[in-house]
Amino acid sequence: MLAHAVGWPVVEGGSARVIDAMVAELHALGGEVECGHWVHNLDELPPASAVVLDVTPRQLIELGGGRVPPRYRRALQRFRYGPGVCKVDWALSGPVPWMSEQCRQAVTLHLGGTFAEIARSEAEVNLGRHPEHPYCLVAQPCVVDPTRAPGSHHTLWAYCHVPNGSDVDMTARIEAQIERFAPGFRDLIVGRSTCTATATEQHNPSYVGGDINAGAATLRQTLFRPTAQWNSYRTALKGVYLCSASTAPGGGVHGLCGLHAARTVLHDLHVAEPELVRVSA
């Protein structure tokens, strides 16, 4: 609701700029980043006062192994995952020729036609079907950031929901939906790259079945993620915390899961080992 009211964020130069800035800040504080190292068990990690995991309940169970208490394990196993996504990235020779002038000025659009059409599309996904006319989320960052593509070219990406674990390529249906509201769109396509739900999980195992929201957005899991407990960032394993979108308040471009998890860690360390905590505002 906030994004619809004040606008969806776009990072100038590409989303990687956010990671670059965060890594630079971490390095300035003496931290290190190690990539390309798969961790299969928590015992592989070096000793630490706190371990903060950006994973879903499924990976937490696997990483914790026998250290996960049976009752907590059962609670995590009840966690439900939502629909997957099929995402397409395009390189275009020009801006998308939307029929609506407002759409030409918006960075993020939600394409679905009428309310009934959108409801029908999402209902079909929940029934395990692939909608012929999918509800699509579309982003055209070049509208506000011309550095994303050279000259008069543009970049565009979009995704639609599909049943969890789907390997169906929805490119043609997504493009048809865009063409419906922007006749001539297909003529602008210079190149494309498609990632199905199964490919999404292969890229990042925390996207279980292609679920980029890290858990179904049911009423229960909106209030209690991943389990019903006062603080969702603490786990049943001493010194191990969750900071992913599988915790409250769930997925979104807000970073609140990590913020609240960090505050929980700092609070617990301050209580247990106050000499280790140094925080400056």
N, C-alpha and C positions, 0 to 999 in steps of 0.2 A: 504493500500500500504506500509506503514511503517512497519507493522508487517511482511509482506511477505519479505521485504528487509532486516530487521535486526533480525527477529525472534519474536515469540509470547512469552509473559511473562509467566513464571511458578514460583510459590512461593514455596520455599523449606519447606516441612512439611505440605503443604496444604494452600489453599486460605484463610482459617480462620486466618492465621498468619497476614495477612494484617489488618484485623479488630482488632485483638488483639493489634497490634502496634498502631493503630489509637486511640483505646479506652484508652490505657495506656497514650498516649500523652494528650488526652483530660482530663483524671483524673489528670495528673500532672499540668494542667493549671486551675484546679478547676472546671472542667465541670462534668456533670453527664449523664449517659445513663439509660433510663428506657425502658425496653422491655415488650412485652405482654400486652400493653395498647392500645386498639383500639380507635382512635380519629375519631368521626363521624361529628364533626362540629368545626370550628375554635374557636368558643366561649368557647369550653372546655379547651383550652390552657391557661396557666397562662399569665399575662401581660408581654410583651416583646417589645423591640425596633424594633426587626426584627423577622419574622417567615419565615424560609426557608424550603420549601416543596420538598421532593424527590418523587413526584407523577406525574401522567400524567394529561392532561386537564380534563378528565372525573372525576377524584377524586377531582381536584381543584374546579370544579363546585359543587360537592356534599359537600365538606368541607365549601365552601364559602356561600352556600345557597342564601339567599336573599341579601347578601352583594355584590354579583357579578353583576356589571352593565349589563343591557340587551345587549348592543352592544358587550361588551367583551364576554359575555356568548355565543352569536351567533358565534363569531369568534372561540371560543374554541370548540364549537360543530361541526365546519367544519373540525376539525383536524381528519386526517385519520390514522387508525391503519393498520399495516402490517400483514403478515402471522404469524401464530403461529409456535411453534416447538413441536416436540415429541422427548423427550430426554431419552436415556438409559444409565445407569451406569452398568459396569461389574466388577466382581472380576475374575481374570484369574489365571490359574495355571502356566503361563509363558508368555513371550513376544509374541506379535502378529507376526505370521510368514509371514510377507509381502514378496511378490515375489521380490520387488525392495529393494535393500540394502539401498538406500537413505531414503526410507520410514521407515526403521528400526531405523534410526538415528534421525528422525524428531519428535518433540513433538506434533505438530499440523499438520494434513493432511486434504486435501479437496478431497473427493472421488466423482467422477462423471463420469469418463470415458472421452469421447471426449467433445469438446466444444458444439457440437450439442446435446449430451445427457444431459449435464447440462442445456442448454437453454430450452430443452423440459421439463425437470423436473420442473424447476421454472415456466415455462409458464403454466403447468398443475395446479400448486398450485394457481397461480393468477386467473385461471378459476374456482377455487373452487373444484378441483379434488385432489386425493391422488395419486401421481406418483408411478408406480410399481417399478421403479428403481430410488429412490430419490438421489438427490445430498446431501451428508452427510459431516458434519464437525466432525472430529474425533480427540481426544486428548489422548495421552499416556504419562502422566507426569513421569512415572517411568523411562523413557529413560534418564532423567537427574536428577531425584530425587528418588533414591531407597528407601527413608524413607516412601514413600506412601504405601508400601505393605511389608508384612513380607517375609523373605527368598527370594526365586526365584519367588514369585508371583508378579502379576502386576495388576494395576487398569487401566481402560479404560472408556471413556465416549464418546458419540456421539449424535448428533441430526440432524434431517432433518426438512425442512419446510413443513408445512401443512396449509390448509385453516384456517383462523382466526376462533377460537371457536371450532375447531375440537375435537372430543372425540375418534378418531380412534387411535388404538394402532399400531404403525409402527415398532414394534420391529423386526418382522420377515423380513420385507423388508430392514431394516437397517443392520441386521446381514447378509442377503444375499449379500448386496452390499460390506460389509467388506470381507466376504468369497470369493467373486469374485476376490479380489485383494490379499487375504491372505488365500489360501486354508489350511484347518485344524484349522481355527480360532474357529469354534463352539466346537471343541473337548477340548478347553482350558477353556471354561466357567464353573466357579465354582458357580457363582450366578449372578443375575441381578436385577435391579430395573428400572421400566419404569414410566415416567411421561408424560401423554398426554398434549395437549394444554389446555384443560379445567382444568386439575389438576394443571397445572402451574399457571393459573389465581387464582385458589382457594388458592394456597400457597401464592401468592402475587398479590393482586388485581390490582397493577400497570402494571402487565403483561396482559393487556386487550386482551382476546381471545388467550392468550399464546404468544403474541408479546413481545419478550424479548428486542426488539429494541426501545420500547416505542414510536412507530410511524412509519408509512410507509416511506421508503427512496425514496420518489418521488423527482423530481428536485426542486419543490416549497418548500417542507418540508426539503430539505437539506439546502436551503438558509434561510428559515423562519420557525422556530420552536419555540413555537407552533402557533404563529400568526405573521402577517407581522408587525413588529415594530423594531425600532432601537436597543433596548436592550431587548432580549428575556427573561431575568431573572427577570425583574420587571413585576409585574402583575398590574391589575387595582385596586387592593385592597392595600390601604396604609400600608406599612410595611410588605407586604407579597411577598415572592420571590419564584421562581421555580429554582431548581438546578438539575432536572432529565434529562435523555436522551431525553426527549421531548423538550429540549432546544438545541440550537446550541452548538457544532457541531454534536449532535446526539449520538447514541449508539457506544460503543467501549471501549477497555481497555486503556483508556487514562485519565480519571478523569477531563477532561477539562470543562465539564458542571459545576461541583462543584467548580472548581477553579475560573472560570469567574463569577459565581454567588456570591461567597464569596467576590471577589474584588468589585463587584457592591454594595453589602451590606456595606462593609467597606467604600466605597466612599460616599454612601448616608448618613451613620451615621456620618461620619466626617463632612459633610456639615451641617447636621441638629443638631448634638450634638457632636461637636468635643472633648469635655471633656470625652466622654465615650469611645473613640477609642484609644487604645494603641497597636501599631504594632511594633514588633521588627523583624529584618531580621536574 
